[in-house]
Amino acid sequence: MKSLKDFLEEIDFKVLEEYDCDGCGEKKVRKVEAVIHAGPRKGEKEIGLLGCKCADRAMAEKLIKDVNKKQAARNLMNKFAKYSLINESLESASFENYETTNEAQTQAKSVAVNYVKNFPNVGNLLFSGNYGTGKSHLSVSITKELINNGHNCIFISFPKLITKIKDSFNNDSVSEDEIIRLMKQVDLLVIDDLGAEHKTPWTTSRLFEIIDDRAGKPTVFTTNLEAAELKDWVGDRIFSRIMNDTQRVKLDSFDYRRLKK
């Protein structure tokens, strides 16, 4: 059976420097740079040490950390299946079956595809436009692509999110804090149909808590409201948070769902 060192010897990597290890006294320790060839980090460069007990220990610690991180990701994905609520009509949504019928939809799809390519070095997105213009379809497509790339994402309509939080009051298996904490933690949160829920101080306070604690984390919003209407619905403070570092994508009034039928 090959040792970890022997296995790494077969990898095509670049030696950056060689030196003697002060920790264990072994000679010819090599600092190397390797390129990751598969997975969500494909193309990224990894730097590590080869050739001594200290290097092997560091490698083992890193492997354990990676395993724990993957387990945490799996746990979050289980919660994604539990909390992401997608209408049946959107279950098969993808970039491939998003049909563009005008320039606005073509540009919106291009923005969505580039958002995935550049993730996580992106800000927020706000898809706006009338019912049936494909806002949710593109948002689900973004979510699915990023999950396939190894990211933790949740897509949920704001009305359903509020319903799920209210249901938690009479549900011993899940709490409001757990739901909101999950919304805060994921790599990408998609809040669909913002502004469709009946407005109350309680609903807007829940929205503010989630958005405020996601500062610096990518979030995608969809709404049927115009900017002035959305500002009036959420209030100045939340509107300011939503629009911070956010690219707005406006789709026209063509009924995309009618075309799909």
N, C-alpha and C positions, 0 to 999 in steps of 0.2 A: 504493500500500500504506500502510495506517495505521501511524503510529508507536506505540510503547508509550504515549507520553503521550496521543496522540489516543484510543487505545482506552480508557485509564483515564478520560479525560474523559467518556466515555459511561456510566460506571458511576455508579449512584446512591450517593453517599457524602456524609458530613457533614464540612464544613471546621471543624477545631478551632481553628486559628489561622493567620495569615499573617505572614511576616517576611522580612527580607533575609538571604541566606546569607552568612555570614562566610567560608566556604570558597572559593567561586568568585565572589562578588560579585553574583550575579544577584538580581533583585528578585522580590517576591511569591511566595516559596516557601510552599507550603501544607502544613500538617500535617493529614492527613485520616483519617477513620475510615470503613471500609467493612464491610459484612456479607457473609460468604461464603454463597453461595446453593446450593452443591452439594458433593457429596463427603462424606467422613467428618467434616469440620469444619463442615458446614452449620450456619448460625446463629451461628457464632463471629464476633467482630469482629476486624478487622485494622487496624492503624494504620501509616501510612507517610507519605513525603514526596513531593510533586510540584512540578516547576517549575524544577529546576536540575540541573547535571551531577552534583553530589554526591548528589542524590536518585536520579537515574537509575542511578548507580553502586551505590548501596545496594540499589536494586530488583534490579539485575542479579545482585548477589552473593546476594541472597535467593533468586532464581529458580534459580541454580546449586545452592545448598544444598538447595532443595526437590527438584530433579531427582536429586541424589545420594542424598537420603533415600528417594525413591521407588524408585531402583535397589536400594538396600540392602533395602528392603521386598520387592521382587520376588525378590531372592536368598534372603531368609528364607522366602518362600512356596514357592520351589523346594525348600528344605530341609524345609518342612512336608510337602510331598507325599512326600518321601523318608523322613521319620522318623515322621510321624503314622500310627499303626497302628490302624485302626478295623475292627472285625468287620463282615462283610458284612451282618449283620442291622441294623447301625446306620448304614450308608451313606446311607440316605434319611431318617434321623431329623431332625425339625424340631419347632419349637414347634407348628406347625399340625397335625401328625399325632400329637402327644402326647395320648393319651386319658386323662382323669382319671375315676376311678371312686370316689373318696372324698375327704374333706376334706384329708387329708394330701397327696395328690397335687395337688389344686387349689392349696393353699398353696405347695407346692414349685415348681410351674410359675410362680406369681406371683413368687416370690423370684428365680427364674432370669431371667424377663423383665425385672424391675427391675434385676437385676445388669447386664444388657446396656445398659439405658437409662442407668445411672449410671456405666458404665465410662469412664475408668479410676479414678474417684474411689470405689473400692470396696476392701474388704478381701478376705479369702479366703472360700471356701465349702467346707463339708464335708457331702456327701450321704451319709447312712448308712441302712442298712436291709437286709433280707434280699435274696436273689437275686430278680431279676425284678420289682423294684418301680419301675423307670424311672429309676434314678439315672444310668446311662450315657446314656440317651436325652436327658435334660435337659442333661447336660454336653456332649454332641456338639452339641446345639442352640445352646447358648451359644457354643461354638467357631465354628460356622458363621456365626452372626449377626455376631460380632465380626470375623471375616475379611472378611465382606461390607462391614463398616464401615471397612475399611482397616487393621485391626490384625493383628499377627503372633501367631499362636496355634499351639499344638501340643497334640493330644490323644493320649495314649498310656497303655496299661495298664502298671502297674508291673512285672508279670512279663515283658511283652514288652520293656520298657525294659532290664531286666536282661539278657535274652537278647541284645538288640542290642548292649549294651556288651560282653558276652562274645564275641559274634561278631566284634567289632572287633579282638580280639587276633590273629585270623588273616586280617584284611582290610586290605590296604595302602591302600585308597581312603578309609577313614574311620578315625579314631582315637577312643579313649575320651574324650580331652580335648575333641575337637570335638563329640561327642555331648552331653557334660555342659555344655560352654560354651553350646551352643544352647539347652538346657533352661533355663539361667540367663538368657539374653538376651531371650527372647520376651516379648511384652506379657502374654500369658496362657499359663500351663501348666496342663493338666488331667492329673492323675495318677489314672488309673482303677484300681479293684480293689486298693487299698492293703491289704496284709495277706494277699493271696492267694498271694504268693510264699513259698517256703520260706525261713525266716529264718536268716541267717548274719551274722556280724560284717561280712563284706564287703558284703552287700546293704544293710544298715542304714547303713554308712558312706557308700555312694554316695548313699543317700536323704538323709542329713544334709547332705552337701556341696551337693546341689542346693537343698534347702529353705533352708539357712542363707544361701546366696548370693543367694537370691531375696527376702530380707527387704525388705519394702516394695513388692514386685511382686505383683499378684494371682495367686493360685493356687487351683485348684479340685481337691478331693479327693473320691473316692468310696470307700466301704468297706462290706463286709458285716459288719464287726465292731462290737460295742458299744463305748462309750467306754473301759471298763475293759479290754476285750480288745485294743483298738487300742493303748492305753498300754502294755500288757504286751508287745505285739508289737514296737513301735518303740522302747520305752524312754522314760524320763522326759524326757531332753534333747530328743529329736526330737518327742515328743508336745507338749512346751511350745512348740516352734516351730510345729507344725501348728495348734495352737489359738490362737495369738497373732493377734488381730484377725480372727478367723474366726467366721462365722455357721454354726451347725450346723443342718442341715435333715434331719429324721428322717422317713422314709417307712415306712408300715406294711408288713405281711407279705403283702399281696395280690399275687399273681403277675401282674405286668403283661405279661410275655412270653406267658403262657398266654392272656390276653385278646387280644393281637395276633394269635395264631394262630387 
